[in-house]
Amino acid sequence: MAEEKYKVTWKGWLSLIILLISFSGVFAKMDGPLRALDFQVLTGDFGQVAKGVIFTGKGGTGARDGFMFALTLFPTLMFALGCIQVAESLGALRAAEVVFRPILKPFMGLPGASGLAFVSSLTSSDVAAVMTKGMVEDKMMTEEERAIFVAYQYAGSAPVTNTFGTGAALLPISVLPVGMIIGLIFVVKVMGANLVRLYLKWHASRNQVEGSGVNG
């Protein structure tokens, strides 16, 4: 009965594929109807109140400006969480566990269920953070795994979006192709996650030795 309950169906695989395509940003720059599958395209943009100015205004400071910026995150997070909840009900997270476990477990010690958050972190640090929080609350990820995953996400967050967005001005003068730049960022992110992983193992072994010494 338990195996039937958690068996991955075609709906789970299909929803996982659609989410991976949407969060990966593969179709963001494409022309035609396939562009509608991209998460950033579906999220859209705010209309302009004046030239180059949205409802948050321009030149704000302090807590009020921070509050207005936080408001701009709500549509993205609400839409992402809605998509994830629907996909999860169809079995996408179970399918992600099957696909990503052989990859993420040996490389960073992460469960396969974190695969969707892993892919979404390439384009959106906010969505990945919310997904990680949800997995911890649902007991699909331990505190140690969360620490490792946060270390991966925090360093060079959303590398694809930020490379083509805030870093776009530097691309014309870069001596490396953009693919290699993103690849280097990814390698350093994985290295950072494994440094935290090694530290957690060392800390756990030290506490175990100290505990056995006290008991002895």
Summary of the structure (lengths in Angstrom):
residues: 216
radius of gyration: 20.1
end to end distance: 45.3
largest distance: 73.0
contacts: 603
relative contact order: 0.09
helix: 74%
strand: 1%
